[in-house]
Amino acid sequence: MSLDHSQDFTQEAQFVSQMQGPIADFWAAREQGFLPAIENKKLYWVKFTSPKHSKAIVMVNGRTETVLKYQELFFDLFQQGYDVYSFDHRGQGLSDRVAHNAQMGHVEEFDHYVRDLSSMIDHFDLGGYQQRFLLGHSMGGAITTRFLQTHDCSAFNAAALSAPMFGIYLPAALKPIARGLSKWMAKLIPTTHYAVGQSGFDPKPFENNTLSHSKVRYAWADELHLNTEQIQMGGPTSHWVWQAMDGAKLCVENAAKIPLPLLIMQGEEDLVVDNLAHGQFMEHAPASTKLIVIKGARHELLVEADKMRNQAMNEILQWFDNHTDSAD
């Protein structure tokens, strides 16, 4: 039976008052810290726990993102009885940066993200929960997928991915050459540099955005970034594009190795990740994998307008509720 929790989620009409009241109080009570990781980088983490909860979600965010952006999401999941754990990837948010220019999106190897996730899960020590779940968005969806394909994840019951980066949305003419060009540029110019057409932090007005139809949620995130210099991010480096495309390719090539029930949610109007790659993934994914298209949605399903966000949230919670007995 399908359950509808929409009345329990934060809605756009009350978004501002919720963010200034209950969600602000919730955020202020977070536990937080830094975890030492490979290459001498420190990763910022947060957690929200209650002795009344017996299930936990580890949220893995996307490129340029930070846990600060997901206060509403964490609050809504917590209200549904989940303890919530999350962190900022190396090179972004409140974690240590990788490039000499703090606004450059950069990573030396895509696998570093995967190893960081593994280290963070060990640090969170989730053994005391009856159920454990993974939730990844965009680049975080690809990182989560590679973790599932390469690590022991038997402690988790299921995973859900929001617009996973199994490919990057590109014009048809660029698709065959983008990976090779980025790799060539990265090797030709050893100094870390922005990929072709990319630059520093440059906030886009709501009218020109490709991320969300929710004006109030977009405006709140925009103000957060404008007022918090430490989390500001620009475009990716050529090296990042090369590594990200390799990581995405490995996700698809190893689709059959997914050991857990996996939900993939796709935004019908996504212009950030390549939706065609989701179909390629599904061709070889186990039968326990499900793909759902959120009609009319752009890339950021978890901060979309109410109709689409409510559907995505309900799909996640229903998926987790349906898979509470598969972990060891």
C-alpha positions in Angstrom: 0.0 0.0 0.0 1.4 3.4 -1.0 1.6 5.9 1.8 1.4 9.6 1.4 3.4 11.6 3.9 3.1 14.9 2.0 1.1 16.6 4.8 4.2 16.0 7.1 6.7 17.7 4.8 7.6 21.3 4.7 5.6 23.1 2.1 6.4 26.3 0.1 3.7 28.3 1.7 5.2 27.8 5.1 8.8 27.5 4.0 10.1 30.8 5.3 8.5 30.5 8.7 9.6 26.9 9.0 13.2 27.8 8.1 13.2 30.7 10.6 11.6 28.7 13.4 11.5 24.9 13.8 14.2 24.1 11.2 16.5 26.8 12.5 16.2 25.3 16.0 16.7 21.8 14.6 19.8 22.9 12.8 21.2 24.6 15.8 21.0 21.3 17.8 23.2 19.4 15.3 26.2 17.4 16.2 29.2 18.2 14.0 32.9 17.7 13.5 35.7 17.0 11.1 37.0 13.6 10.0 40.7 13.3 8.8 40.8 11.7 5.3 43.3 10.7 2.7 45.7 13.3 1.3 45.5 15.1 4.7 42.0 16.6 4.0 39.5 17.1 6.7 35.8 16.4 6.0 33.0 18.3 7.7 30.1 16.1 9.0 26.8 16.6 10.8 24.3 14.2 12.4 20.9 14.5 14.0 19.9 11.7 16.4 17.2 10.8 18.8 17.1 7.8 21.3 13.6 7.2 20.0 14.8 6.4 16.5 15.8 2.9 15.3 16.6 3.7 11.7 19.2 5.9 10.0 19.8 7.6 6.6 23.3 8.6 5.3 22.8 11.4 2.8 25.5 11.9 0.1 25.1 15.3 -1.6 26.2 16.5 -5.1 28.9 18.6 -6.7 29.2 22.2 -5.3 26.8 21.3 -2.4 27.0 21.4 1.3 25.0 20.0 4.2 24.0 23.6 5.0 21.8 23.5 1.9 19.8 20.4 3.1 18.5 21.7 6.4 14.8 21.3 5.3 15.5 17.8 3.9 17.2 16.6 7.1 14.4 18.1 9.2 11.7 16.3 7.2 13.5 13.0 7.3 14.1 13.3 11.0 10.3 14.0 11.6 9.6 10.7 9.8 11.6 8.9 12.5 15.1 8.7 10.9 18.4 9.7 12.4 20.2 11.6 9.7 24.0 11.6 8.9 25.7 13.7 6.2 29.0 15.3 5.2 30.6 17.7 2.7 32.8 16.1 0.1 36.5 17.1 -0.2 36.9 20.2 -2.2 33.6 21.8 -1.3 31.3 23.0 1.4 32.9 23.3 4.8 35.4 20.5 4.1 39.0 21.2 3.0 39.5 22.3 -0.6 41.6 20.4 -3.0 42.6 23.0 -5.7 44.7 26.1 -5.1 41.7 28.1 -6.1 39.0 27.4 -3.4 36.2 27.9 -5.9 37.3 25.3 -8.3 35.5 22.0 -8.2 38.3 19.5 -8.2 39.3 16.0 -7.2 42.4 14.1 -7.9 40.6 10.7 -8.3 36.9 10.0 -8.4 37.6 7.1 -6.1 38.7 9.5 -3.4 35.0 10.4 -3.0 34.1 6.8 -2.7 36.8 6.1 -0.1 35.7 9.2 1.8 32.1 7.8 1.9 33.4 4.5 3.2 35.5 6.2 5.9 32.6 8.4 6.9 30.2 5.5 7.3 32.8 3.7 9.5 33.1 6.9 11.6 29.3 7.3 12.0 29.2 3.7 13.5 25.6 2.8 12.5 25.7 -0.7 14.1 23.1 0.1 16.7 20.2 0.7 14.2 17.6 -1.8 13.1 17.5 -0.3 9.6 20.1 1.7 7.7 19.7 3.4 4.3 21.7 5.4 1.8 20.4 8.5 -0.1 22.5 10.1 -2.8 21.9 13.1 -5.0 23.5 13.8 -8.4 27.3 13.3 -8.0 26.5 11.9 -4.6 24.3 9.3 -6.5 27.3 8.2 -8.5 29.5 8.1 -5.4 26.9 6.0 -3.6 26.6 3.7 -6.6 30.4 3.1 -6.8 30.4 2.5 -3.0 27.7 -0.2 -3.5 29.6 -1.7 -6.3 33.0 -1.9 -4.6 32.5 -2.1 -0.8 30.7 -4.4 1.6 27.4 -2.7 2.1 25.5 -5.6 3.7 24.7 -3.5 6.8 22.4 -1.4 4.6 18.8 -2.3 3.8 18.4 -0.3 0.6 19.5 2.9 -1.2 17.7 5.7 -3.1 19.3 8.0 -5.7 18.0 11.4 -6.8 19.1 12.3 -10.3 22.3 10.3 -10.1 25.2 11.4 -12.2 25.6 8.3 -14.5 26.4 10.7 -17.2 26.8 14.5 -17.7 24.2 16.3 -19.8 26.0 17.6 -22.9 25.1 18.6 -26.5 25.1 15.7 -28.8 28.2 16.9 -30.7 30.3 17.0 -27.5 29.3 13.7 -26.0 31.8 11.6 -28.0 34.8 13.9 -27.3 34.1 15.4 -23.9 35.9 12.8 -21.8 38.9 12.6 -24.1 39.2 16.4 -24.4 39.0 16.9 -20.6 41.7 14.3 -20.1 43.9 15.8 -22.7 43.5 19.3 -21.3 44.2 18.1 -17.8 47.5 16.4 -18.9 48.4 19.3 -21.3 48.1 21.9 -18.6 49.4 20.4 -15.4 48.3 23.4 -13.3 44.8 23.0 -12.1 42.5 25.0 -14.3 38.8 25.5 -15.0 37.3 23.3 -17.7 36.4 25.0 -21.0 33.6 27.5 -20.5 33.8 27.3 -16.7 34.6 30.1 -14.2 34.3 31.1 -10.5 31.2 31.5 -8.3 28.5 33.1 -10.4 24.9 32.9 -9.0 22.2 32.6 -11.6 18.8 34.4 -11.2 15.8 32.1 -10.6 14.5 32.8 -14.1 17.6 31.3 -15.8 18.1 28.3 -13.5 18.0 24.7 -14.5 17.8 23.3 -11.0 14.4 23.8 -9.5 10.9 25.3 -10.1 10.6 26.4 -6.5 11.3 30.1 -6.3 11.2 30.2 -2.5 13.6 27.3 -2.0 15.9 28.6 -4.8 16.0 32.0 -3.2 16.9 30.7 0.2 19.8 28.6 -1.1 21.0 31.5 -3.2 21.0 33.8 -0.2 22.8 31.1 1.8 25.6 31.0 -0.7 25.8 34.8 -1.2 26.2 35.2 2.6 28.6 32.3 3.2 31.8 32.8 1.3 33.3 29.6 2.6 30.8 27.4 0.7 30.9 29.3 -2.6 31.8 27.2 -5.6 32.5 27.8 -9.2 32.7 25.4 -12.1 34.7 22.2 -12.3 38.3 21.7 -13.5 39.2 19.8 -16.6 40.6 17.1 -14.3 37.3 16.9 -12.4 35.3 16.5 -15.6 37.7 13.7 -16.7 37.5 11.9 -13.4 33.7 12.4 -13.1 33.0 11.0 -16.5 35.2 8.0 -15.7 33.3 7.5 -12.5 30.0 7.8 -14.2 31.0 5.3 -16.9 32.1 2.8 -14.2 28.6 3.1 -12.6 26.9 2.1 -15.8 29.4 -0.7 -16.7 29.0 -2.3 -13.3 25.3 -1.9 -12.9 24.9 -5.6 -12.4 27.0 -5.5 -9.3 24.4 -3.5 -7.2 23.8 -5.8 -4.2 20.9 -3.8 -2.6 17.4 -2.8 -3.6 18.1 0.5 -5.4 15.6 3.3 -6.3 16.6 5.7 -9.1 14.5 8.9 -9.4 14.9 11.0 -12.6 13.8 14.5 -13.2 11.9 14.6 -16.5 13.4 18.1 -17.4 16.9 17.5 -16.0 19.6 19.4 -17.9 22.4 18.6 -15.6 22.8 14.9 -15.7 22.2 12.6 -18.7 18.9 10.8 -18.3 19.8 8.5 -21.2 22.5 7.0 -19.0 19.9 6.0 -16.4 18.3 3.9 -19.1 21.7 2.3 -20.0 22.2 1.6 -16.3 18.8 -0.1 -16.0 19.6 -2.4 -19.0 22.0 -4.4 -16.8 20.8 -3.6 -13.3 19.4 -6.3 -11.0 15.7 -6.8 -10.9 15.7 -5.2 -7.4 16.4 -1.8 -9.1 13.6 0.6 -9.9 13.6 3.7 -12.1 10.9 6.4 -11.5 10.5 9.6 -13.6 9.3 12.6 -11.7 7.2 14.4 -14.3 8.1 18.0 -15.0 10.9 18.1 -12.5 14.3 19.7 -13.0 17.6 18.4 -11.5 17.2 19.1 -7.8 14.3 16.8 -6.9 14.8 17.3 -3.1 14.5 21.0 -3.3 11.9 21.2 -6.1 8.4 22.7 -6.1 6.0 21.0 -3.6 4.2 18.7 -6.1 7.5 17.2 -7.4 9.4 17.3 -4.1 6.4 15.6 -2.3 6.4 12.8 -4.8 10.2 12.3 -4.6 10.0 12.3 -0.8 7.1 9.9 -0.7 8.9 7.6 -3.2 12.0 7.5 -1.0 10.1 6.8 2.3 8.0 4.1 0.6 11.1 2.5 -0.8 12.8 2.4 2.5 9.6 1.2 4.3 9.3 -1.6 1.7 12.9 -2.8 2.4 13.4 -3.0 6.1 14.4 -6.6 6.4 17.2 -7.2 3.8 20.3 -6.1 5.8 22.2 -8.6 7.9 
